[in-house]
Amino acid sequence: MVSSGSGVNTSAFWERFWRTSGIQFVGLCIVAYLIYGYQPAAGASSDALGAFYGGDRLRILIAAVFSGLAILNLMWFATAIRLTLADAGVDGWGAAATASSAAVGGLFILLASINTALAYSIAASGNSTFLPAMNGFFWSCFVLSAFPRAMLIMSAAFGLWRAGLISNMLFTVGVACVVLGVLGGTTWASGGFWAPDGVYSRFILPIISLAWVVVVNQVLARTPVARTGW
């Protein structure tokens, strides 16, 4: 039996353990992306979609597992943010982090479900009309996910700043990330840099978001643990 004084059986251990979920989330996202491959662009032909979902079926399903684990870590990370902000007396921003992480997690689960359904059985049916429609729906959901992602960044930036845990300069960086995140929800051009599958939506904004998670994770890691609820 584990004694009550052991490191694993203390509130501080679990608090610090969940505060590292941000790094785990980033790592799992990168692994899932590398395994998954390059998502077909919006407007891709039925043949291209069939080849992707049919030929890379196993890889897509494996990536879905890592995506699920990433979402779990995102939820724990948001919980760590909320508890830290609650200890600092700014629980309103912590509640915003919980709500936005739930929205982000729900949309990411939806995106993963679309891809796994297409890879698991739908692509094999050879429905040439349904595949492009579902691919378009995927990219629409991906673009709209920029808004709850921006809210999650905002809740951490404003909450940690109001709690006195980050500097004014880092708060300014967080606000800039929020603005860039909201702009991600406007990427509806028919093609090019500002398209749903363009460079900004597909690469730049996700990199910004993941970098901010790493920054917040480091802030939480150096913040003294006061919570005893675990």
C-alpha positions as CSV (number, residue, x, y, z in Angstrom):
1,M,0.0,0.0,0.0
2,V,1.1,3.6,-0.7
3,S,1.6,5.6,2.5
4,S,0.0,9.0,2.8
5,G,3.4,10.7,2.9
6,S,4.7,9.3,-0.4
7,G,5.2,11.6,-3.3
8,V,2.6,9.9,-5.5
9,N,-0.1,10.1,-2.9
10,T,0.1,13.9,-2.3
11,S,-2.0,16.7,-3.8
12,A,1.1,18.5,-4.9
13,F,2.2,15.6,-7.0
14,W,-1.1,15.4,-8.9
15,E,-1.3,19.1,-9.3
16,R,2.2,19.3,-10.9
17,F,1.4,16.2,-12.9
18,W,-1.6,17.7,-14.6
19,R,0.2,20.9,-15.2
20,T,2.5,19.1,-17.5
21,S,-0.5,18.1,-19.7
22,G,0.1,21.0,-22.0
23,I,3.5,19.6,-23.1
24,Q,1.9,16.2,-23.5
25,F,-0.9,17.7,-25.6
26,V,1.6,19.4,-27.9
27,G,3.7,16.3,-28.3
28,L,0.6,14.1,-29.1
29,C,-0.7,16.6,-31.6
30,I,2.6,16.6,-33.5
31,V,2.7,12.8,-33.4
32,A,-0.9,12.5,-34.7
33,Y,-0.1,15.0,-37.5
34,L,3.0,13.2,-38.6
35,I,1.2,9.8,-38.6
36,Y,-2.0,11.2,-40.2
37,G,-0.4,12.8,-43.3
38,Y,-1.5,15.7,-45.5
39,Q,-5.3,16.3,-45.4
40,P,-6.8,16.7,-48.9
41,A,-7.6,20.3,-49.7
42,A,-11.1,21.7,-49.8
43,G,-12.6,20.9,-53.2
44,A,-10.4,17.8,-53.8
45,S,-11.8,15.3,-56.3
46,S,-13.6,12.2,-55.3
47,D,-10.7,10.1,-56.7
48,A,-8.1,11.9,-54.6
49,L,-10.3,11.6,-51.5
50,G,-10.9,7.9,-52.1
51,A,-7.2,7.3,-52.6
52,F,-6.3,9.1,-49.4
53,Y,-8.9,7.6,-47.1
54,G,-8.7,4.2,-48.7
55,G,-5.0,3.9,-49.2
56,D,-4.0,5.4,-45.8
57,R,-6.8,3.8,-43.8
58,L,-4.6,2.2,-41.1
59,R,-2.5,5.3,-40.6
60,I,-5.6,7.5,-40.2
61,L,-7.1,5.2,-37.6
62,I,-3.8,5.1,-35.6
63,A,-3.6,8.9,-35.8
64,A,-7.2,9.0,-34.4
65,V,-5.9,7.3,-31.2
66,F,-3.2,9.8,-30.7
67,S,-5.7,12.6,-31.4
68,G,-8.0,11.2,-28.7
69,L,-5.1,11.1,-26.2
70,A,-4.2,14.7,-27.1
71,I,-7.8,15.9,-26.4
72,L,-7.7,14.2,-23.0
73,N,-4.5,16.0,-22.1
74,L,-6.1,19.3,-23.3
75,M,-8.9,18.8,-20.9
76,W,-6.6,18.1,-18.0
77,F,-4.5,21.1,-19.0
78,A,-7.5,23.4,-19.0
79,T,-8.4,22.0,-15.5
80,A,-5.0,22.9,-14.2
81,I,-5.4,26.4,-15.6
82,R,-8.8,26.7,-13.9
83,L,-7.5,25.5,-10.5
84,T,-4.5,27.8,-10.7
85,L,-6.7,30.8,-11.5
86,A,-9.2,29.8,-8.8
87,D,-6.4,29.8,-6.2
88,A,-5.5,33.3,-7.4
89,G,-9.0,34.6,-7.0
90,V,-9.8,35.0,-10.7
91,D,-12.0,31.9,-11.2
92,G,-14.1,33.6,-13.8
93,W,-11.3,33.3,-16.3
94,G,-10.8,29.7,-15.2
95,A,-14.4,28.9,-15.9
96,A,-13.9,30.5,-19.4
97,A,-10.9,28.1,-19.9
98,T,-13.0,25.1,-19.0
99,A,-15.9,26.1,-21.3
100,S,-13.6,26.9,-24.3
101,S,-11.5,23.7,-23.8
102,A,-14.8,21.7,-23.9
103,A,-15.8,23.4,-27.1
104,V,-12.3,22.8,-28.7
105,G,-12.3,19.2,-27.5
106,G,-15.8,18.6,-28.9
107,L,-14.9,20.0,-32.3
108,F,-11.6,18.1,-32.5
109,I,-13.5,14.9,-31.6
110,L,-16.0,15.7,-34.4
111,L,-13.1,16.2,-36.9
112,A,-11.5,13.0,-35.8
113,S,-14.8,11.2,-36.1
114,I,-15.3,12.4,-39.6
115,N,-11.9,11.2,-40.7
116,T,-12.2,7.8,-39.0
117,A,-15.6,7.2,-40.4
118,L,-14.4,8.0,-43.9
119,A,-11.4,5.8,-43.5
120,Y,-13.1,3.0,-41.7
121,S,-16.0,2.3,-44.1
122,I,-17.4,5.2,-46.0
123,A,-14.6,5.6,-48.5
124,A,-14.9,2.0,-49.4
125,S,-18.5,2.5,-50.5
126,G,-17.3,4.5,-53.5
127,N,-19.9,7.3,-53.0
128,S,-18.4,10.0,-55.2
129,T,-20.8,12.7,-54.0
130,F,-20.6,12.1,-50.3
131,L,-16.8,12.2,-50.0
132,P,-16.3,15.8,-51.2
133,A,-19.2,17.0,-49.1
134,M,-17.7,15.5,-45.9
135,N,-14.3,16.9,-46.8
136,G,-15.8,20.3,-47.2
137,F,-17.6,19.9,-43.8
138,F,-14.3,18.9,-42.2
139,W,-12.7,22.1,-43.4
140,S,-15.6,24.3,-42.3
141,C,-15.5,22.8,-38.8
142,F,-11.7,23.3,-38.7
143,V,-12.0,27.0,-39.6
144,L,-14.8,27.6,-37.1
145,S,-12.8,25.9,-34.3
146,A,-10.5,29.0,-34.4
147,F,-13.0,30.9,-32.3
148,P,-13.1,28.6,-29.2
149,R,-9.3,28.2,-29.6
150,A,-9.0,31.9,-29.4
151,M,-11.2,32.0,-26.3
152,L,-9.0,29.4,-24.7
153,I,-5.9,31.5,-25.4
154,M,-7.7,34.6,-24.1
155,S,-8.8,33.0,-20.9
156,A,-5.2,31.9,-20.1
157,A,-3.7,35.2,-21.1
158,F,-6.1,37.5,-19.2
159,G,-6.5,35.1,-16.3
160,L,-2.8,34.7,-15.6
161,W,-2.2,38.4,-16.1
162,R,-5.0,39.4,-13.7
163,A,-3.5,36.9,-11.2
164,G,-0.1,38.5,-11.6
165,L,1.5,35.3,-12.9
166,I,2.8,36.7,-16.2
167,S,4.4,40.0,-17.2
168,N,2.8,42.7,-19.2
169,M,4.9,41.8,-22.2
170,L,3.8,38.2,-22.1
171,F,0.2,39.4,-21.7
172,T,0.6,41.5,-24.9
173,V,1.9,38.4,-26.7
174,G,-1.2,36.5,-25.5
175,V,-3.5,39.2,-26.7
176,A,-1.8,39.2,-30.1
177,C,-2.3,35.4,-30.3
178,V,-6.0,35.9,-29.5
179,V,-6.3,38.4,-32.4
180,L,-4.5,36.0,-34.7
181,G,-6.8,33.2,-33.5
182,V,-10.0,35.1,-34.2
183,L,-8.6,36.0,-37.7
184,G,-8.3,32.2,-38.3
185,G,-12.1,32.1,-38.3
186,T,-12.2,34.3,-41.4
187,T,-10.1,32.2,-43.7
188,W,-12.8,31.6,-46.3
189,A,-11.0,32.6,-49.5
190,S,-11.6,30.2,-52.4
191,G,-7.9,29.5,-52.6
192,G,-4.4,30.5,-51.6
193,F,-2.9,31.7,-48.3
194,W,-6.3,32.7,-46.7
195,A,-8.3,29.6,-47.8
196,P,-9.6,27.1,-45.2
197,D,-6.8,24.7,-46.3
198,G,-4.3,27.6,-46.8
199,V,-1.0,28.2,-45.1
200,Y,-2.4,30.4,-42.4
201,S,-5.2,28.1,-41.3
202,R,-3.4,24.8,-41.8
203,F,0.1,25.7,-40.4
204,I,0.6,29.2,-39.0
205,L,-2.3,29.4,-36.6
206,P,-1.8,25.8,-35.2
207,I,1.8,26.6,-34.6
208,I,0.9,29.8,-32.8
209,S,-1.7,28.0,-30.7
210,L,0.7,25.1,-29.7
211,A,3.5,27.6,-28.9
212,W,1.1,29.5,-26.5
213,V,0.2,26.2,-24.8
214,V,4.0,25.6,-24.2
215,V,4.3,29.1,-22.7
216,V,1.4,28.6,-20.4
217,N,2.6,25.2,-19.4
218,Q,5.9,26.7,-18.3
219,V,4.1,29.4,-16.3
220,L,2.0,26.8,-14.5
221,A,5.1,24.7,-13.8
222,R,6.8,27.5,-11.9
223,T,3.7,28.6,-10.0
224,P,3.6,27.4,-6.4
225,V,1.1,24.7,-5.7
226,A,-1.6,25.7,-3.2
227,R,-4.4,23.3,-4.2
228,T,-5.3,20.4,-1.9
229,G,-8.4,19.2,-3.7
230,W,-6.6,16.3,-5.5
